[in-house]
Amino acid sequence: MPTFLYGANVHANGIRQHYLRYGGPDNGRSERDSIIIIPGITSPAITWGFVGERFGTTFDTYVLDVRGRGLSEASDALDYSLDAQAADVVAFAKALGIERYALVGHSMGARIAIRAARSRPAGLTRLVLVDPPVSGPGRRAYPAQLPWYVDSMALARKGCDAEAMREFCPSWTQEQLALRAEWLHTCNERAVVTSFEGFHTDNIHQDMPELNVPVLLMTAERGDVVRDEDVEEIRGLLPSMEHTRVPDAGHMIPWDNEEGFYRAFGSFLGAALSDHA
């Protein structure tokens, strides 16, 4: 059964924030913490719709369009800093009256979740960091290259089909490529460039000792975003952190191994994600 409820907008932290909601409070979901999913640097909320559908079977779930992506506010004058993005998440939960929630952030979204959690917002209960870039001042660069983003966005703005997008995402399915080709043009180039530069200038490691909620670090078996030594460094900053590696997956974990992604949560969120029906 589909769990998608609706897409909507809310005014929070001074901007229009668009989101998709799945599941709702019925069928026991109201007894569990809500989930707010924060996607990565060029992933509008709708591209995480398949994940929202699964989460919606078990949790009241919200998938955000980060500012400058999808249908959320974007402009040449908007602040696209990590601090602004983190404040958006906290204000979003407050504006919708979400009393207890976990943040599940992927890539850039994980860095946003860390910065948001540092402020210890009321209602935040858990944090899941999915393959976060561990770059920062004095650290090795994020392995992806900025032209990959800029060139693919330029192609999408002109208008392209799924096959044209395959050059950038050769391992993706036809359906995944089609959705990216349809929605990538909604990603503001300045927003993406600012976030990419922030991967190398924002120090998320200094935020980690300030976190006061349980943390699950989920990393990809393939790829070079989070290495074993990075996991150990983070564990030193967050001794109680749980860690799991998802087999047969690169950085876009749910795209590469969707069922492995869901299994990796275990019962960390308070209930296991239901088996695929």
DRENVOBA-437997 format. One record per residue (C-alpha): x, y, z; residue in one letter. Coordinates in steps of 0.05 Angstrom, whole numbers. Example, Ala and Ser with C-alpha at 12.3 -4.5 7.8 and 13.67 -1.06 7.14 Angstrom:
2
<<246, -90, 156>, "a">
<<273, -21, 143>, "s">
% end
This chain:
277
<<0, 0, 0>, "m">
<<28, 69, -17>, "p">
<<43, 112, 43>, "t">
<<50, 180, 9>, "f">
<<2, 230, 39>, "l">
<<17, 298, 7>, "y">
<<68, 350, -10>, "g">
<<63, 418, 25>, "a">
<<99, 482, 42>, "n">
<<112, 515, 109>, "v">
<<142, 583, 125>, "h">
<<200, 569, 174>, "a">
<<266, 604, 188>, "n">
<<243, 660, 143>, "g">
<<235, 619, 79>, "i">
<<186, 573, 44>, "r">
<<205, 501, 58>, "q">
<<173, 446, 16>, "h">
<<166, 375, 41>, "y">
<<134, 308, 25>, "l">
<<97, 271, 80>, "r">
<<89, 195, 84>, "y">
<<53, 150, 133>, "g">
<<22, 199, 181>, "g">
<<4, 183, 254>, "p">
<<-43, 124, 243>, "d">
<<-31, 49, 252>, "n">
<<14, 59, 313>, "g">
<<61, 108, 280>, "r">
<<40, 163, 330>, "s">
<<71, 122, 385>, "e">
<<140, 126, 352>, "r">
<<184, 186, 338>, "d">
<<173, 221, 272>, "s">
<<228, 218, 220>, "i">
<<255, 278, 182>, "i">
<<297, 258, 122>, "i">
<<348, 308, 96>, "i">
<<374, 291, 26>, "p">
<<441, 306, -5>, "g">
<<470, 362, -46>, "i">
<<432, 352, -111>, "t">
<<374, 309, -88>, "s">
<<306, 342, -86>, "p">
<<257, 309, -38>, "a">
<<220, 273, -93>, "i">
<<282, 233, -111>, "t">
<<278, 203, -41>, "w">
<<205, 187, -50>, "g">
<<218, 112, -54>, "f">
<<253, 116, 14>, "v">
<<196, 158, 42>, "g">
<<147, 105, 20>, "e">
<<183, 51, 59>, "r">
<<194, 94, 121>, "f">
<<120, 113, 118>, "g">
<<101, 41, 132>, "t">
<<130, 47, 202>, "t">
<<140, 121, 217>, "f">
<<107, 189, 207>, "d">
<<158, 213, 156>, "t">
<<177, 280, 126>, "y">
<<226, 287, 68>, "v">
<<253, 358, 60>, "l">
<<272, 399, 0>, "d">
<<334, 433, 27>, "v">
<<335, 507, 10>, "r">
<<355, 518, -62>, "g">
<<331, 449, -83>, "r">
<<265, 422, -108>, "g">
<<206, 467, -91>, "l">
<<236, 502, -30>, "s">
<<255, 575, -34>, "e">
<<315, 594, -77>, "a">
<<344, 660, -100>, "s">
<<410, 692, -117>, "d">
<<408, 728, -50>, "a">
<<392, 669, -5>, "l">
<<441, 646, 48>, "d">
<<461, 575, 30>, "y">
<<509, 564, 88>, "s">
<<510, 502, 131>, "l">
<<486, 543, 190>, "d">
<<426, 568, 151>, "a">
<<409, 498, 128>, "q">
<<414, 471, 198>, "a">
<<370, 527, 225>, "a">
<<319, 509, 172>, "d">
<<312, 438, 199>, "v">
<<302, 460, 271>, "v">
<<251, 513, 250>, "a">
<<215, 464, 204>, "f">
<<202, 415, 261>, "a">
<<180, 472, 307>, "k">
<<134, 503, 255>, "a">
<<98, 437, 243>, "l">
<<94, 421, 318>, "g">
<<133, 356, 312>, "i">
<<145, 340, 385>, "e">
<<193, 281, 379>, "r">
<<234, 266, 318>, "y">
<<297, 233, 291>, "a">
<<339, 263, 235>, "l">
<<362, 218, 179>, "v">
<<412, 256, 136>, "g">
<<448, 231, 74>, "h">
<<514, 261, 51>, "s">
<<505, 337, 55>, "m">
<<441, 322, 94>, "g">
<<482, 286, 147>, "a">
<<526, 347, 156>, "r">
<<464, 390, 162>, "i">
<<437, 341, 214>, "a">
<<502, 346, 255>, "i">
<<501, 421, 255>, "r">
<<427, 422, 273>, "a">
<<437, 373, 330>, "a">
<<493, 413, 359>, "r">
<<442, 466, 380>, "s">
<<406, 411, 419>, "r">
<<336, 428, 394>, "p">
<<276, 408, 436>, "a">
<<246, 344, 409>, "g">
<<307, 315, 374>, "l">
<<316, 243, 397>, "t">
<<364, 208, 350>, "r">
<<411, 221, 292>, "l">
<<428, 177, 232>, "v">
<<487, 200, 190>, "l">
<<487, 165, 123>, "v">
<<556, 167, 90>, "d">
<<572, 240, 110>, "p">
<<629, 276, 75>, "p">
<<685, 279, 127>, "v">
<<723, 333, 90>, "s">
<<738, 399, 124>, "g">
<<793, 448, 140>, "p">
<<861, 412, 134>, "g">
<<828, 346, 113>, "r">
<<828, 307, 48>, "r">
<<780, 333, -4>, "a">
<<712, 303, -16>, "y">
<<722, 251, -71>, "p">
<<669, 278, -119>, "a">
<<688, 335, -166>, "q">
<<649, 400, -171>, "l">
<<644, 398, -248>, "p">
<<604, 333, -242>, "w">
<<549, 372, -207>, "y">
<<555, 436, -248>, "v">
<<556, 401, -316>, "d">
<<498, 355, -300>, "s">
<<456, 413, -274>, "m">
<<471, 454, -336>, "a">
<<447, 395, -379>, "l">
<<384, 389, -338>, "a">
<<369, 463, -344>, "r">
<<372, 458, -419>, "k">
<<326, 397, -418>, "g">
<<349, 326, -425>, "c">
<<324, 255, -421>, "d">
<<344, 197, -378>, "a">
<<395, 171, -427>, "e">
<<433, 237, -427>, "a">
<<437, 233, -351>, "m">
<<467, 163, -355>, "r">
<<535, 194, -371>, "e">
<<535, 221, -300>, "f">
<<501, 163, -264>, "c">
<<518, 100, -304>, "p">
<<497, 50, -251>, "s">
<<427, 79, -240>, "w">
<<363, 47, -264>, "t">
<<322, 78, -320>, "q">
<<270, 102, -270>, "e">
<<323, 134, -225>, "q">
<<355, 169, -285>, "l">
<<288, 195, -310>, "a">
<<271, 225, -242>, "l">
<<339, 259, -238>, "r">
<<333, 286, -308>, "a">
<<264, 314, -291>, "e">
<<283, 347, -225>, "w">
<<357, 365, -226>, "l">
<<342, 432, -258>, "h">
<<309, 454, -193>, "t">
<<376, 453, -157>, "c">
<<403, 524, -154>, "n">
<<475, 525, -179>, "e">
<<497, 576, -127>, "r">
<<466, 533, -72>, "a">
<<503, 471, -96>, "v">
<<570, 506, -105>, "v">
<<564, 538, -36>, "t">
<<548, 471, -4>, "s">
<<605, 437, -41>, "f">
<<654, 490, -19>, "e">
<<627, 483, 52>, "g">
<<646, 409, 50>, "f">
<<718, 435, 54>, "h">
<<710, 496, 99>, "t">
<<659, 475, 151>, "d">
<<686, 436, 210>, "n">
<<633, 385, 229>, "i">
<<682, 346, 272>, "h">
<<682, 402, 323>, "q">
<<607, 395, 328>, "d">
<<607, 321, 344>, "m">
<<627, 324, 418>, "p">
<<568, 371, 430>, "e">
<<517, 320, 407>, "l">
<<473, 294, 463>, "n">
<<429, 243, 427>, "v">
<<444, 172, 403>, "p">
<<480, 170, 336>, "v">
<<481, 117, 283>, "l">
<<535, 124, 229>, "l">
<<518, 86, 166>, "m">
<<572, 80, 114>, "t">
<<580, 50, 44>, "a">
<<623, -11, 33>, "e">
<<645, 17, -34>, "r">
<<670, 87, -49>, "g">
<<718, 132, -13>, "d">
<<674, 180, 27>, "v">
<<682, 149, 96>, "v">
<<743, 105, 108>, "r">
<<756, 59, 167>, "d">
<<802, 110, 198>, "e">
<<748, 163, 192>, "d">
<<700, 118, 229>, "v">
<<750, 109, 286>, "e">
<<762, 184, 289>, "e">
<<688, 197, 295>, "i">
<<681, 143, 347>, "r">
<<734, 179, 388>, "g">
<<690, 241, 386>, "l">
<<626, 202, 397>, "l">
<<644, 141, 439>, "p">
<<573, 115, 443>, "s">
<<562, 119, 368>, "m">
<<537, 58, 332>, "e">
<<565, 42, 263>, "h">
<<544, -3, 206>, "t">
<<571, -12, 136>, "r">
<<522, -29, 81>, "v">
<<549, -83, 34>, "p">
<<549, -77, -41>, "d">
<<535, -2, -39>, "a">
<<569, 62, -60>, "g">
<<555, 131, -33>, "h">
<<483, 131, -58>, "m">
<<468, 73, -12>, "i">
<<392, 64, -21>, "p">
<<401, 68, -97>, "w">
<<454, 13, -96>, "d">
<<426, -34, -42>, "n">
<<357, -11, -21>, "e">
<<340, -70, 24>, "e">
<<409, -69, 55>, "g">
<<398, 5, 71>, "f">
<<334, -9, 109>, "y">
<<364, -69, 146>, "r">
<<422, -26, 168>, "a">
<<377, 15, 213>, "f">
<<360, -46, 255>, "g">
<<317, -21, 313>, "s">
<<358, 43, 323>, "f">
<<298, 87, 307>, "l">
<<254, 51, 358>, "g">
<<225, 1, 309>, "a">
<<252, -38, 251>, "a">
<<231, -17, 181>, "l">
<<178, -66, 156>, "s">
<<197, -119, 105>, "d">
<<181, -102, 34>, "h">
<<111, -125, 17>, "a">
% end
